[in-house]
């Protein structure tokens, strides 16, 4: 049977790995973003899709 300490250690290790993968994907996306807007012009927002504003 697995002890509570071992369970917590495994959980922390898994969370660390997940965070590393998420950070790596975020870095990859951030490197791709500057190239993409130059290749495709950004269209203005449609009038029937207004952005939410606070009143």
C-alpha positions as CSV (number, residue, x, y, z in Angstrom):
1,X,0.0,0.0,0.0
2,X,1.2,3.5,-0.8
3,X,1.8,5.9,2.1
4,X,0.3,9.4,2.3
5,X,3.8,10.9,2.0
6,X,4.5,8.9,-1.1
7,X,1.1,9.8,-2.6
8,X,1.8,13.6,-2.0
9,X,5.3,13.2,-3.5
10,X,3.9,11.6,-6.7
11,X,1.1,14.2,-6.9
12,X,3.6,17.1,-6.6
13,X,5.9,15.4,-9.2
14,X,3.0,15.0,-11.6
15,X,1.9,18.6,-11.1
16,X,5.4,19.8,-11.7
17,X,5.5,17.9,-15.0
18,X,2.1,19.3,-16.0
19,X,3.3,22.9,-15.3
20,X,6.4,22.3,-17.3
21,X,4.5,21.1,-20.3
22,X,2.0,24.0,-20.0
23,X,4.9,26.5,-19.8
24,X,6.6,25.0,-22.8
25,X,3.4,25.2,-24.9
26,X,2.9,28.8,-23.8
27,X,6.5,29.7,-24.8
28,X,5.9,28.0,-28.2
29,X,2.7,29.8,-28.8
30,X,4.3,33.2,-27.8
31,X,7.1,32.6,-30.3
32,X,4.5,31.9,-33.1
33,X,2.2,34.8,-32.4
34,X,4.4,37.7,-33.8
35,X,4.7,35.9,-37.1
36,X,1.0,35.1,-37.5
37,X,-0.6,38.6,-37.3
38,X,1.8,40.0,-40.0
39,X,0.8,37.1,-42.4
40,X,-2.9,37.6,-41.9
41,X,-4.6,41.0,-41.5
42,X,-6.7,41.4,-38.4
43,X,-10.4,42.0,-39.3
44,X,-12.3,44.6,-37.3
45,X,-15.0,43.4,-34.9
46,X,-18.5,42.9,-36.4
47,X,-21.2,45.4,-35.3
48,X,-23.5,42.5,-34.5
49,X,-20.8,41.1,-32.1
50,X,-20.2,44.1,-29.8
51,X,-17.6,43.8,-27.0
52,X,-18.9,43.8,-23.5
53,X,-18.5,47.1,-21.7
54,X,-18.9,47.9,-18.0
55,X,-21.5,50.5,-17.2
